[in-house]
């Protein structure tokens, strides 16, 4: 029989890890904005190099400190390949949504993942779906709309394909969360999962970028564009910081949180990311926080607080093998 004290401790640990992940991930936009504005680096070229640098960093760190985590086991390889493909699709569709719709609309559409994850988690992983969780989904979506400034009708003047692409990016984010939870239930270490999924995503994005003519927005128009930064040590340095910091630690800790939390709960907590990004941009880039953005941040925070209290009162929190051990 599960120990209630152990369950509460695991739940608290999962919430803290997911919150730290949201804070770290929220700095991603700052790095990407700097690289795209300063160097005009194509988005899919950036995403490909970022994934490769994550893999190289993990290979180095795990090779030195935890070499056993470099091996996933042959039986897990097909699953990890599919998981990596989902990550590549999420990265690509998110980037395309930003290109087609702008950052504000793309942010709101990506965080439809909270609703997708709650529904798919209930259907596929038998996670609990009740009125409180649905209410938190609504609060989070409303908060993201306000934080992104998407109440302005002008930001929604995108073409229908742009909207569909954005919604699909939210669906892929939800599938990524569900597969992360499933990976933990299969006994896969979160860092091993991260290594293999980013490796697959890097290869997929490399193939996309090497297709002649740059068929997708933001991809390399010619092979030489893949070395867009050329001899700029500063540019390569910022790109490496993006990979080793927000990407590696942010996604890694998110995967770790999925060993303690249902995927729907972890995904809802990470909806704090745009609120954190707005605050960081205020201090780093001197971007202004208006009243609606502050209200949106408060709604997301309120949703996470309500979810934590509600989950803490529920008996029999299912723990993944890693958390149970």
C-alpha positions in Angstrom: 0.0 0.0 0.0 1.4 3.4 -0.9 2.8 5.5 1.9 0.9 8.8 2.0 3.9 10.7 3.4 6.1 9.3 0.6 3.4 10.3 -2.0 3.2 13.9 -0.6 6.9 14.2 -0.7 7.1 12.9 -4.3 4.4 15.3 -5.3 6.1 18.3 -3.8 9.4 17.3 -5.3 7.8 16.9 -8.7 6.2 20.4 -8.5 9.5 22.0 -7.5 11.3 20.3 -10.4 8.7 21.3 -12.9 8.7 24.9 -11.6 12.5 25.2 -11.9 12.1 23.7 -15.4 9.6 26.4 -16.3 12.0 29.1 -15.0 14.9 27.8 -17.0 12.9 27.2 -20.2 11.5 30.7 -20.0 15.0 32.1 -20.8 15.0 30.3 -24.2 13.1 33.1 -26.0 15.7 35.6 -24.8 18.6 33.6 -26.4 16.6 32.9 -29.6 15.6 36.5 -30.0 19.2 37.6 -29.6 20.4 35.1 -32.2 17.7 35.8 -34.7 17.9 39.6 -34.4 21.7 39.9 -34.1 22.7 37.3 -36.7 19.5 36.7 -38.6 20.1 33.0 -38.0 17.4 30.9 -39.7 15.1 29.3 -37.2 15.4 25.7 -38.3 19.1 26.0 -38.6 19.2 27.3 -35.1 17.0 24.5 -33.8 19.2 21.8 -35.5 22.5 23.2 -34.1 20.8 23.5 -30.7 19.8 19.9 -30.7 23.2 18.7 -31.8 24.9 20.7 -29.1 22.6 19.3 -26.5 23.6 15.8 -27.6 27.3 16.6 -27.6 27.1 18.1 -24.1 25.2 15.1 -22.8 27.6 12.6 -24.3 30.5 14.4 -22.6 28.8 14.8 -19.2 27.3 11.4 -19.0 30.4 9.8 -20.5 32.5 11.2 -17.6 30.0 10.9 -14.7 27.4 8.4 -15.6 28.5 6.2 -18.5 25.8 3.6 -17.8 23.2 6.1 -18.9 24.5 6.2 -22.4 22.9 2.9 -23.1 19.1 2.7 -23.4 18.7 -1.0 -24.2 17.8 -2.3 -27.7 14.2 -2.9 -26.8 13.7 0.8 -26.1 15.2 2.1 -29.3 12.1 2.0 -31.5 10.2 3.9 -28.8 12.9 6.5 -28.4 13.1 7.0 -32.2 9.4 7.8 -32.3 9.8 10.0 -29.3 12.6 11.9 -31.0 10.5 12.3 -34.1 7.7 13.9 -32.0 10.3 16.3 -30.5 11.5 17.3 -34.0 7.9 17.8 -35.1 7.2 20.0 -32.1 10.4 22.1 -32.6 9.6 22.5 -36.4 5.9 23.3 -36.1 6.5 25.7 -33.2 9.1 27.5 -35.3 6.8 27.6 -38.3 4.0 28.9 -36.1 6.2 31.8 -35.0 7.1 32.5 -38.6 3.5 32.4 -39.8 1.6 33.8 -36.9 4.0 35.8 -34.8 5.3 35.1 -31.3 2.1 36.1 -29.4 -0.3 33.8 -31.3 2.2 31.0 -31.5 2.7 31.1 -27.7 -1.1 30.8 -27.1 -1.5 28.0 -29.6 1.5 26.1 -28.3 0.0 26.1 -24.8 -3.2 24.5 -26.0 -1.0 21.6 -25.0 -2.4 21.8 -21.5 -5.8 20.8 -22.7 -4.5 18.2 -25.1 -2.3 16.6 -22.4 -5.2 16.5 -19.9 -7.5 14.8 -22.4 -5.0 12.4 -23.9 -3.5 11.6 -20.5 -7.0 10.6 -19.3 -7.7 8.6 -22.4 -4.3 6.9 -22.9 -2.6 6.8 -19.5 -5.7 6.7 -17.3 -4.8 9.9 -15.5 -7.5 11.6 -13.5 -9.5 14.2 -15.2 -11.9 16.1 -13.0 -13.6 19.5 -12.9 -10.8 21.1 -11.0 -8.2 20.1 -13.6 -10.4 21.3 -16.4 -10.8 24.6 -14.6 -7.0 24.9 -14.2 -6.6 24.3 -18.0 -9.1 27.1 -18.6 -7.2 29.4 -16.2 -3.8 28.6 -17.8 -5.1 29.2 -21.4 -6.7 32.5 -20.3 -3.4 33.5 -18.6 -1.3 32.6 -21.7 -3.7 34.7 -23.9 -3.2 37.7 -21.6 0.6 37.3 -21.2 1.1 37.0 -25.0 -1.1 40.0 -25.7 -3.3 38.0 -27.9 -6.5 39.9 -27.0 -5.5 42.3 -29.7 -7.4 41.2 -32.9 -4.5 42.3 -35.0 -2.2 39.5 -33.8 -4.8 36.9 -35.0 -4.8 38.2 -38.6 -2.8 35.1 -39.7 -3.7 32.7 -42.4 -5.7 29.6 -41.5 -2.6 27.4 -42.2 -0.7 29.4 -39.6 -3.4 28.8 -37.0 -3.5 25.0 -37.8 0.3 24.8 -37.6 0.2 26.5 -34.1 -2.5 24.1 -32.9 -0.5 21.2 -34.2 2.5 22.4 -32.3 0.4 22.3 -29.1 -0.7 18.8 -29.9 2.9 17.7 -30.4 3.9 19.3 -27.1 1.2 17.3 -25.5 2.3 14.1 -27.1 5.9 14.9 -26.1 4.7 15.1 -22.4 2.7 11.9 -22.6 5.7 10.0 -24.1 7.9 11.4 -21.4 5.6 10.1 -18.7 5.4 6.7 -20.6 9.2 6.6 -20.8 9.5 7.0 -17.0 7.0 4.2 -16.6 9.1 2.0 -18.8 12.0 2.5 -16.4 14.0 4.8 -18.7 16.3 7.3 -17.0 15.2 10.9 -18.0 18.7 11.9 -19.1 19.0 8.8 -21.3 15.7 9.6 -22.8 16.8 13.2 -23.4 20.1 12.0 -25.1 18.3 9.7 -27.6 15.3 11.9 -28.4 17.5 15.0 -29.0 19.8 12.8 -31.1 16.9 11.7 -33.3 15.5 15.2 -33.5 18.9 16.6 -34.5 19.2 14.1 -37.4 15.7 14.8 -38.6 16.3 18.6 -38.6 19.7 18.1 -40.3 17.9 16.3 -43.2 15.3 19.1 -43.4 18.0 21.7 -43.6 20.0 19.9 -46.2 17.1 19.6 -48.7 18.0 21.9 -51.6 16.1 25.1 -51.9 15.0 25.3 -48.3 11.4 24.0 -48.7 10.4 25.0 -45.2 10.4 28.6 -43.8 13.4 29.1 -41.6 15.4 26.2 -43.1 18.7 26.5 -44.9 18.2 27.6 -48.5 21.6 26.1 -49.5 24.1 23.8 -47.6 26.4 26.7 -46.9 23.6 28.4 -44.8 24.1 25.6 -42.3 27.3 27.3 -41.2 25.5 30.7 -41.1 27.4 32.0 -38.0 30.7 31.4 -39.8 33.7 32.6 -37.7 31.6 34.5 -35.2 32.8 33.1 -31.9 30.3 35.2 -29.9 27.4 33.8 -32.0 28.5 30.2 -31.5 29.1 30.9 -27.8 25.5 32.2 -27.4 24.2 29.2 -29.3 26.1 26.8 -27.1 24.8 28.6 -24.0 21.2 28.2 -25.3 21.8 24.5 -25.8 23.7 23.7 -22.6 21.5 26.0 -20.4 17.8 26.5 -21.2 17.5 23.5 -23.6 19.4 20.8 -21.8 18.5 21.7 -18.2 15.0 22.9 -19.0 13.9 19.8 -21.0 16.0 17.5 -18.7 14.3 18.7 -15.5 10.9 18.6 -17.3 11.6 14.9 -18.1 12.6 14.3 -14.5 9.4 15.9 -13.2 7.4 13.4 -15.3 8.8 10.6 -13.1 6.9 12.2 -10.2 3.9 13.8 -11.7 1.1 12.9 -14.2 1.9 14.4 -17.6 -1.1 16.6 -17.5 0.0 18.2 -14.1 3.6 18.7 -15.3 2.4 20.3 -18.5 0.1 22.7 -16.7 2.9 23.8 -14.3 5.2 24.6 -17.3 2.5 26.9 -18.7 4.2 29.4 -16.3 7.0 29.6 -18.8 5.5 32.6 -20.8 4.8 34.5 -17.6 8.4 34.0 -16.5 9.7 34.9 -20.0 7.7 38.2 -19.8 9.2 39.1 -16.4 12.8 38.2 -17.6 12.3 40.2 -20.7 11.2 43.2 -18.6 14.5 43.2 -16.7 16.9 42.0 -19.5 15.4 43.6 -22.6 13.5 46.5 -20.8 10.2 45.2 -22.3 7.2 46.7 -20.6 4.8 44.7 -18.4 1.2 45.9 -18.8 -1.7 45.3 -16.5 -3.2 42.5 -18.7 0.2 40.7 -18.7 0.4 40.9 -14.9 -3.2 39.6 -14.7 -2.4 36.7 -17.0 0.6 35.8 -14.9 -1.6 35.9 -11.8 -4.1 33.6 -13.5 -1.5 31.0 -14.4 0.0 31.1 -10.9 -3.4 30.7 -9.3 -4.1 27.7 -11.5 -0.8 26.0 -10.4 -1.6 26.8 -6.8 -5.1 25.4 -7.0 -3.7 22.3 -8.8 -1.1 21.7 -6.1 -3.7 21.9 -3.3 -6.1 19.7 -5.2 -3.6 17.0 -6.1 -2.3 17.0 -2.5 -5.7 16.1 -1.3 -6.1 13.1 -3.7 -5.4 9.6 -2.3 -3.3 7.1 -4.2 -1.1 9.4 -6.4 0.4 7.0 -9.0 4.2 7.1 -8.9 6.4 6.2 -11.8 9.0 3.5 -11.1 11.8 6.1 -10.7 9.9 8.1 -8.1 8.6 5.0 -6.3 12.2 3.8 -5.9 
